[in-house]
Structures are given as structure tokens and as C-alpha cells.
Amino acid sequence: MGTFLNPGKKAYQMAQNSEIFVDKSEMISYLNSVVNTSQRYVSVSRPRRFGKSMAAEMICAYYDREADSRELFEELKISRIGSSGNEAGVNQWDLYLGRFDVIYIVMTRFFKKQITVEAALLKLQKLIIREMKKAYPETDFYDETDLIQAIEDVYSCSGRQAVIIIDEWDAVFRVRQNDKEGQTEYLDFLRDLIKENSNIALAYMTGILPIKKCGEHSALNMFTEYSMTFPRQLAEYTGFTEKEVADLCRKYGRDYHAIKDRYDGYTLSDIIPPDPEHKKQEATGKPLKEVRYSVYCPLSVVEAVTTGVIRNYWNETESYEALAEFIRKDYAGLRDAVVLLMDGGRLRIDTSTFQNDMTAFHSRDDVLSLLIHLGYLGYDDETSEVFIPNKEILDEFKTSTKGNEWTDIFRA
């Protein structure tokens, strides 16, 4: 077991051992459905506090061939998923359990303000290859600083495939916001590492921001995006669902309605499942519709349930200045929009021009689009409207608009 190669199950085991654990293991069933397909490139973007790292650790524990995780997953929801095809045993819950080498990279470990992207990528590759050499001592590594070549050296000979899991993939865009050359170098590295690589059975990336748009073509255009504006099949795994929160409140004797009143508000839509024979429509006589989920921020719910105190937990993990910095920007209509939203209003915006970074803003809508991905705004995909999702986030806006520059706007 290594740090980067086959990191094992310990991290996910610790999550299961926690006082509050919500089982999201059914998410793996969807990932199994895209393993070794053209859709095997999965990019999930969520705000902080929404369980991104725990999901990555769960995926590590499941696919890692050295983790011995059967006992860990046997009692979870995924183990109750049976065959879904005509052939017995197809797509069973344990189809890919412990089947792959897992390469797990947390990008915030490497990208720092004082370190160039080139130096960070070199260190990353050398550390991973060092572990690969220990795991495959008989392999002749052509270049011990080239991870792309090292993967080819190992897996073309062994016949074994890898699952690559990248947590905080967007760290370079948050830590080195103005290093455009370095950002391009990083995107090119990821593309060359992952794209059209048959040695990789699944590539799973998670971060706050969706994949960076680069001119006419994205360097990572092979990825399918699962974001706060379009979560697709992963909508119910983005945060805690209403049922999960209600179950926690019953288990711990908390006031569900008080927690709902404070923290509910994000609404995400699953996509309509493909049904070429229209069997579901024929059975009901009604057209198929997507499933809409009320989603809660996991951290806030866990804190409220464990302490019994309903208050603002958002500001314990991020200063209000993080929000204030963006809503102070001088774009036409931005501050008026903020006041409207704080008064309970909703606003139709165009999210298509947002460049998926934290500096390339050209309009009010670009800033509001970023706030969706940061979790400060909810988004209604049916109407393309943004809104402040709940009272906890409203408190963040109130704190961020106490400056004198807001006085006249509020008075108006």
C-alpha cells in the first residue's frame, strides 16, 4: 500500500467509523457502468463542504486491488444492487471490486503559490513513479520522471489497468490564479496523461470548478462534466438528500423542520434515463421526467445534528471575505442583483460565458455563475435562475455587505 499507488481503504474506513456516516456507495454503481467505455472520464465539481474528498476515498477503497475491501462494502447500499442485464452476473455490485491499480493524487499537496507548475508536476511524477517501481520491480522504466511513459511501461506489460482519481483537480486555478502559462502546462499534462489511454479504465476528477475553458477547444474535452448547474446522474450524490437528513434527525432526535428551515434550498435535477423502447412511458401514460432532489450541505447538517445547535457553520470553514471579494466587483448590475437576491428574489442569468476560473470575469453573470459553483447561490436549471438557497447562506451575504459602499444601494 502506498500514498499515491493503491492507497488502500483506511481513509474511507475512518469515514465509516465516524459518529455520522451517510452511505453514498450506490454512486459506484454508476461509475461501474462507464468503466472501460468512452464515458470513462468523469469530472465532478462541487463546493467545499459537500463531501468531494470522501467520495474520492470511497472510490479508492472500492477499486484498489490491494485494499481487500469486500467486508467494507458488503454492508453498504451498493451490495444490494444485483444484476441489471440479461446475462447473469452482469453489472453486479462487486463487478470491479478490487480489480485495478488505483493512482490517487490530491493536487493541493503539490500546487503552492511559491512553487512553479513545472516544479510541482515534476515532483508529482517522481513520487508516483517511485511507488510504481516498488510495486513492479521487474519493470524496465524508460524515464523515471515521466509518469505517462511509466504507466505505459507497467500496464502494457502486465495487462492490468489503472483507475486514476484526482482530488482538487482545480487547485492550480485557485492557488496560481494569474499563471496562465502554468495553467496551460497543467491542462496539457492531464490531457496527455489520460486522453485515449487504454491503460486507464476510469478517470475520476473532483474539484470546486468545472473544467477550464480554453479558447475554442478544452484540453480536457474528453471529460463529462457533473456540476452544480448540470449534475446529471450524480445529482443525488452531490450532498445530503431530504430523506437522508430526515433519517439523521430521527436517529439522533433532532428537529427536522428546524434543520430544513435553516439549511434546505439547493435543488438539483437528475437527467431523464434513456429508455429506447419507451416502456416506462407506456406503463404510466405520462412522459418521462427528470428527478429533482432537495440537497443539503453535508457539513452544516452534520454539525447541527451532532451538536443540536442550529446556526451558521459555513463561516467556520471560510471567511466572509471570500464572498465579499466577488460581490464587490465593478460589473454593471452586480450589486443590484445581490440586493435583489438578498430580498428573496430570483434572477435569470446566462452561465455559458463563465470561463470556469476565478479571474476571467466579463460580466455580472460570470460572477454569479462562479457563486453557484462555490455554493453561495442555488440554480434552477428549468428557468436558468439563481437564488440564495437558504438562511445560512443569506447570513453570509449579510455579513459580506456591511461596508459603507452598500448603504446607498440598500436604501434605494
C-alpha positions as CSV (number, residue, x, y, z in Angstrom):
1,M,0.0,0.0,0.0
2,G,1.3,3.4,-0.9
3,T,0.4,7.1,-0.7
4,F,-0.3,7.5,-4.4
5,L,-0.4,4.0,-5.8
6,N,-3.1,1.8,-4.2
7,P,-3.6,3.9,-1.1
8,G,-6.0,1.4,0.4
9,K,-9.2,1.7,2.4
10,K,-8.1,3.3,5.7
11,A,-9.4,6.8,4.9
12,Y,-12.8,5.5,3.9
13,Q,-12.9,3.2,6.8
14,M,-12.3,6.1,9.1
15,A,-15.3,7.9,7.5
16,Q,-17.5,4.9,8.1
17,N,-16.3,4.8,11.7
18,S,-17.4,8.4,12.3
19,E,-20.3,9.4,14.5
20,I,-22.3,10.3,11.5
21,F,-21.9,8.4,8.2
22,V,-24.2,8.7,5.2
23,D,-24.0,5.8,2.8
24,K,-23.4,7.1,-0.8
25,S,-22.0,3.9,-2.1
26,E,-24.6,3.5,-4.8
27,M,-22.7,6.1,-6.7
28,I,-20.2,3.4,-7.5
29,S,-22.8,1.5,-9.5
30,Y,-23.0,4.4,-11.9
31,L,-19.2,4.6,-12.2
32,N,-19.1,0.9,-12.9
33,S,-21.4,1.5,-15.8
34,V,-18.9,3.8,-17.5
35,V,-15.7,1.8,-16.8
36,N,-13.9,0.9,-20.0
37,T,-16.3,2.9,-22.1
38,S,-15.9,6.2,-24.0
39,Q,-17.7,7.8,-21.0
40,R,-15.0,6.7,-18.5
41,Y,-13.8,10.3,-18.0
42,V,-15.8,11.8,-15.1
43,S,-15.3,15.3,-13.7
44,V,-17.3,16.2,-10.7
45,S,-17.4,19.8,-9.4
46,R,-19.0,20.7,-6.0
47,P,-18.5,23.5,-3.4
48,R,-16.3,23.0,-0.3
49,R,-18.1,21.0,2.5
50,F,-20.0,18.9,0.0
51,G,-18.1,15.6,0.5
52,K,-15.8,15.6,-2.6
53,S,-12.8,14.1,-0.8
54,M,-14.9,11.4,1.0
55,A,-16.3,10.3,-2.3
56,A,-12.8,10.1,-3.8
57,E,-11.7,8.0,-0.8
58,M,-14.7,5.7,-1.3
59,I,-13.8,5.1,-4.9
60,C,-10.2,4.4,-4.0
61,A,-11.2,1.8,-1.4
62,Y,-13.6,0.1,-3.9
63,Y,-11.3,-0.2,-6.9
64,D,-7.9,-0.7,-5.2
65,R,-6.7,-4.2,-5.9
66,E,-4.6,-4.3,-2.6
67,A,-7.3,-2.9,-0.3
68,D,-9.2,-6.1,0.4
69,S,-12.4,-4.0,0.8
70,R,-15.2,-6.6,0.4
71,E,-16.1,-6.6,4.0
72,L,-16.2,-2.8,4.0
73,F,-18.8,-2.7,1.2
74,E,-20.8,-5.8,1.9
75,E,-23.0,-3.9,4.4
76,L,-23.5,-0.8,2.3
77,K,-26.3,0.0,-0.1
78,I,-24.3,-0.9,-3.2
79,S,-24.2,-4.6,-2.1
80,R,-28.0,-4.7,-2.6
81,I,-27.6,-3.9,-6.3
82,G,-28.0,-7.1,-8.3
83,S,-27.7,-7.9,-12.0
84,S,-29.1,-5.4,-14.4
85,G,-28.6,-7.2,-17.7
86,N,-29.9,-10.3,-19.4
87,E,-26.7,-12.3,-18.7
88,A,-26.5,-13.5,-15.1
89,G,-24.0,-11.5,-13.1
90,V,-23.7,-8.6,-15.4
91,N,-23.1,-5.2,-13.6
92,Q,-23.3,-6.8,-10.1
93,W,-22.2,-4.5,-7.3
94,D,-18.8,-6.2,-7.0
95,L,-18.0,-6.5,-10.7
96,Y,-14.9,-4.2,-10.4
97,L,-14.3,-4.5,-6.6
98,G,-10.5,-4.7,-6.1
99,R,-9.8,-5.1,-9.8
100,F,-7.5,-2.2,-10.6
101,D,-4.4,-0.4,-9.5
102,V,-5.5,3.0,-8.2
103,I,-3.4,6.1,-8.7
104,Y,-4.7,8.7,-6.2
105,I,-3.5,12.4,-6.4
106,V,-4.6,15.3,-4.2
107,M,-3.4,18.3,-6.2
108,T,-3.4,20.7,-3.3
109,R,-0.4,18.7,-2.0
110,F,1.7,19.9,-4.9
111,F,0.5,23.3,-6.1
112,K,1.6,26.1,-3.9
113,K,2.0,29.9,-4.6
114,Q,5.8,29.7,-4.2
115,I,6.2,26.6,-6.5
116,T,6.1,26.8,-10.2
117,V,3.7,24.5,-12.1
118,E,6.7,22.8,-13.8
119,A,8.3,22.0,-10.5
120,A,5.0,20.8,-9.0
121,L,4.4,18.4,-11.9
122,L,8.0,17.1,-11.8
123,K,7.7,16.3,-8.0
124,L,4.3,14.7,-8.5
125,Q,5.6,12.4,-11.3
126,K,8.7,11.4,-9.4
127,L,6.8,10.4,-6.2
128,I,4.3,8.3,-8.1
129,I,6.9,6.6,-10.2
130,R,8.9,5.8,-7.1
131,E,5.9,3.8,-5.7
132,M,5.3,2.2,-9.1
133,K,9.0,0.9,-9.1
134,K,8.4,-0.7,-5.7
135,A,5.2,-2.4,-6.9
136,Y,6.7,-3.5,-10.2
137,P,10.4,-4.1,-9.5
138,E,10.8,-6.2,-12.7
139,T,9.6,-3.4,-15.0
140,D,12.2,-1.5,-17.0
141,F,11.2,2.1,-16.6
142,Y,12.4,4.2,-19.6
143,D,12.2,7.5,-17.8
144,E,11.7,7.8,-14.0
145,T,10.4,11.4,-14.3
146,D,7.7,10.7,-17.0
147,L,4.5,9.4,-15.5
148,I,2.8,9.0,-18.8
149,Q,5.6,6.7,-20.1
150,A,5.8,4.9,-16.7
151,I,2.1,3.9,-17.0
152,E,2.7,2.6,-20.4
153,D,5.8,0.7,-19.2
154,V,3.9,-1.0,-16.4
155,Y,0.4,-1.7,-17.8
156,S,1.3,-2.6,-21.3
157,C,3.4,-5.4,-19.9
158,S,1.2,-6.5,-17.0
159,G,-2.1,-6.3,-18.8
160,R,-3.5,-4.7,-15.7
161,Q,-5.4,-1.4,-16.0
162,A,-5.4,1.6,-13.7
163,V,-8.1,3.9,-12.2
164,I,-6.9,7.4,-11.8
165,I,-8.5,9.6,-9.1
166,I,-7.6,13.2,-8.9
167,D,-8.9,15.3,-5.9
168,E,-8.9,19.1,-6.0
169,W,-8.0,18.9,-9.7
170,D,-8.6,22.7,-10.0
171,A,-6.0,23.7,-7.3
172,V,-3.7,25.4,-9.8
173,F,-6.5,27.7,-10.9
174,R,-7.2,28.7,-7.3
175,V,-3.6,28.9,-6.0
176,R,-1.9,30.3,-9.1
177,Q,-4.8,32.3,-10.4
178,N,-2.8,34.6,-12.8
179,D,-0.3,32.0,-14.0
180,K,-1.9,31.4,-17.4
181,E,1.2,29.7,-18.9
182,G,1.4,27.4,-15.9
183,Q,-2.3,26.6,-16.1
184,T,-2.0,25.7,-19.8
185,E,1.0,23.4,-19.0
186,Y,-1.0,21.7,-16.3
187,L,-4.0,21.1,-18.6
188,D,-1.8,19.7,-21.3
189,F,-0.2,17.3,-18.8
190,L,-3.6,16.0,-17.7
191,R,-4.7,15.6,-21.3
192,D,-1.6,13.7,-22.3
193,L,-1.8,11.5,-19.2
194,I,-5.4,10.5,-19.6
195,K,-6.9,11.0,-23.0
196,E,-7.2,8.0,-25.2
197,N,-5.2,5.9,-22.8
198,S,-6.4,2.3,-23.0
199,N,-4.4,1.5,-19.8
200,I,-6.8,3.6,-17.8
201,A,-10.2,2.0,-17.1
202,L,-11.7,5.1,-15.3
203,A,-10.5,8.6,-14.7
204,Y,-12.4,10.5,-11.9
205,M,-11.6,14.1,-11.1
206,T,-13.2,16.3,-8.4
207,G,-12.9,19.9,-7.6
208,I,-14.8,23.1,-7.0
209,L,-14.6,24.5,-10.5
210,P,-15.8,22.8,-13.7
211,I,-13.1,22.1,-16.3
212,K,-11.4,25.3,-17.5
213,K,-12.5,26.5,-20.9
214,C,-9.5,27.2,-23.2
215,G,-10.4,29.1,-26.4
216,E,-12.4,27.1,-28.9
217,H,-11.3,23.7,-27.5
218,S,-10.8,22.5,-24.0
219,A,-7.6,20.5,-23.4
220,L,-9.8,18.1,-21.3
221,N,-12.8,17.8,-23.7
222,M,-13.0,14.1,-23.2
223,F,-14.4,14.5,-19.7
224,T,-18.1,14.5,-19.0
225,E,-19.0,17.3,-16.5
226,Y,-21.1,16.7,-13.5
227,S,-21.5,20.2,-11.9
228,M,-23.8,22.2,-9.7
229,T,-25.6,23.5,-12.8
230,F,-25.8,20.1,-14.5
231,P,-25.1,17.2,-12.2
232,R,-26.6,14.6,-14.5
233,Q,-26.8,11.1,-13.0
234,L,-24.8,12.1,-9.9
235,A,-27.4,14.7,-8.6
236,E,-28.4,12.7,-5.6
237,Y,-24.8,12.1,-4.5
238,T,-23.9,15.8,-4.6
239,G,-25.0,16.4,-1.0
240,F,-27.4,15.0,1.6
241,T,-30.9,14.4,0.2
242,E,-34.1,15.3,2.1
243,K,-34.6,11.7,3.0
244,E,-31.1,11.3,4.4
245,V,-31.5,14.4,6.5
246,A,-34.8,13.3,7.8
247,D,-33.3,9.8,8.7
248,L,-30.5,11.5,10.6
249,C,-32.9,13.7,12.5
250,R,-35.0,10.7,13.6
251,K,-31.9,8.7,14.6
252,Y,-30.5,11.5,16.7
253,G,-33.7,13.0,18.0
254,R,-33.3,16.4,16.2
255,D,-35.9,18.8,15.0
256,Y,-36.1,18.0,11.2
257,H,-38.3,21.0,10.4
258,A,-35.9,23.4,12.1
259,I,-32.9,21.9,10.2
260,K,-34.9,22.0,7.0
261,D,-35.9,25.7,7.6
262,R,-32.2,26.7,8.1
263,Y,-30.2,24.6,5.6
264,D,-32.6,23.4,2.8
265,G,-32.6,25.1,-0.6
266,Y,-30.3,23.6,-3.2
267,T,-32.3,21.9,-6.0
268,L,-30.6,19.6,-8.4
269,S,-32.0,17.6,-11.3
270,D,-31.0,14.1,-12.5
271,I,-31.3,13.6,-16.2
272,I,-34.1,11.6,-17.8
273,P,-32.8,8.0,-18.1
274,P,-32.5,6.6,-21.6
275,D,-35.5,4.3,-22.5
276,P,-35.4,3.5,-26.2
277,E,-38.4,1.2,-26.0
278,H,-40.4,3.8,-24.1
279,K,-41.6,1.1,-21.6
280,K,-41.9,3.5,-18.7
281,Q,-43.9,6.0,-20.7
282,E,-46.2,3.2,-22.0
283,A,-46.7,1.9,-18.5
284,T,-47.8,5.2,-17.0
285,G,-49.2,7.0,-20.0
286,K,-47.1,10.1,-19.0
287,P,-43.8,11.4,-20.5
288,L,-40.6,10.7,-18.6
289,K,-39.4,13.5,-16.3
290,E,-36.1,14.0,-14.6
291,V,-35.9,13.5,-10.8
292,R,-35.4,16.7,-8.8
293,Y,-33.6,16.5,-5.4
294,S,-33.5,18.9,-2.5
295,V,-29.9,18.9,-1.4
296,Y,-28.3,20.0,1.8
297,C,-24.7,20.9,2.6
298,P,-23.4,17.8,4.4
299,L,-21.1,19.7,6.8
300,S,-23.8,22.0,8.1
301,V,-26.2,19.1,8.7
302,V,-23.6,17.0,10.4
303,E,-22.7,19.9,12.7
304,A,-26.3,20.7,13.5
305,V,-27.2,17.1,14.2
306,T,-24.2,16.3,16.3
307,T,-24.4,19.5,18.4
308,G,-28.1,20.1,18.4
309,V,-27.4,23.7,17.7
310,I,-28.8,25.3,14.5
311,R,-26.6,28.2,13.5
312,N,-24.2,29.3,10.7
313,Y,-21.5,26.6,10.3
314,W,-20.4,27.9,6.8
315,N,-18.3,30.7,8.2
316,E,-16.2,28.2,10.3
317,T,-14.5,26.9,7.1
318,E,-14.3,30.0,5.0
319,S,-14.1,33.7,5.8
320,Y,-16.9,36.0,4.7
321,E,-14.2,37.9,2.7
322,A,-14.3,35.0,0.1
323,L,-17.8,36.1,-0.8
324,A,-17.3,39.8,-0.3
325,E,-14.4,39.8,-2.8
326,F,-16.6,38.7,-5.7
327,I,-19.8,40.7,-5.0
328,R,-17.8,43.9,-4.7
329,K,-16.6,43.7,-8.3
330,D,-17.5,46.6,-10.6
331,Y,-19.8,45.0,-13.2
332,A,-23.0,46.6,-14.4
333,G,-25.9,45.4,-12.3
334,L,-24.0,43.1,-10.0
335,R,-24.6,44.9,-6.7
336,D,-28.3,45.5,-7.6
337,A,-28.5,41.8,-8.4
338,V,-27.1,40.9,-5.0
339,V,-29.7,43.2,-3.2
340,L,-32.5,41.6,-5.2
341,L,-31.3,38.1,-4.3
342,M,-31.0,39.0,-0.6
343,D,-34.6,40.2,-0.7
344,G,-35.7,36.7,-1.7
345,G,-35.7,37.4,-5.4
346,R,-34.6,35.2,-8.3
347,L,-32.6,36.3,-11.3
348,R,-32.3,34.7,-14.7
349,I,-28.6,34.5,-15.8
350,D,-26.5,33.2,-18.7
351,T,-23.9,30.7,-17.3
352,S,-22.4,29.9,-20.8
353,T,-19.9,32.7,-20.8
354,F,-18.3,31.7,-17.5
355,Q,-14.7,30.6,-18.2
356,N,-14.5,28.2,-15.1
357,D,-11.8,30.1,-13.3
358,M,-11.6,32.8,-10.6
359,T,-10.2,35.7,-12.7
360,A,-11.7,35.7,-16.2
361,F,-14.9,37.7,-15.5
362,H,-16.5,39.8,-18.2
363,S,-20.0,40.5,-16.8
364,R,-22.3,40.2,-13.8
365,D,-23.4,36.8,-14.9
366,D,-19.9,35.4,-14.9
367,V,-19.5,36.4,-11.2
368,L,-22.9,34.9,-10.3
369,S,-22.0,31.7,-12.2
370,L,-18.9,31.3,-10.0
371,L,-21.0,31.8,-6.9
372,I,-23.1,28.8,-7.9
373,H,-20.1,26.6,-8.0
374,L,-18.8,28.0,-4.7
375,G,-22.2,27.1,-3.1
376,Y,-23.3,30.7,-2.4
377,L,-26.1,30.6,-4.9
378,G,-28.6,27.9,-5.9
379,Y,-29.5,27.3,-9.5
380,D,-32.8,26.3,-11.1
381,D,-32.0,24.5,-14.4
382,E,-35.6,24.7,-15.6
383,T,-35.7,28.5,-15.5
384,S,-31.9,29.4,-15.6
385,E,-32.5,31.4,-12.4
386,V,-30.2,31.9,-9.4
387,F,-31.3,32.5,-5.8
388,I,-29.8,32.4,-2.3
389,P,-30.5,28.8,-1.2
390,N,-31.1,29.1,2.5
391,K,-30.8,31.2,5.7
392,E,-27.3,30.1,6.4
393,I,-26.0,31.5,3.1
394,L,-28.2,34.6,3.5
395,D,-26.3,35.3,6.7
396,E,-23.0,35.1,4.7
397,F,-24.4,37.7,2.3
398,K,-25.5,39.9,5.2
399,T,-22.0,39.8,6.7
400,S,-20.3,40.5,3.3
401,T,-22.4,43.6,2.6
402,K,-21.9,45.6,5.8
403,G,-19.5,48.0,4.2
404,N,-20.4,51.6,3.6
405,E,-20.4,51.1,-0.2
406,W,-23.6,49.0,0.2
407,T,-25.6,51.6,2.3
408,D,-26.9,53.6,-0.6
409,I,-27.8,50.5,-2.6
410,F,-29.8,49.0,0.2
411,R,-31.5,52.4,0.8
412,A,-32.5,52.6,-2.8
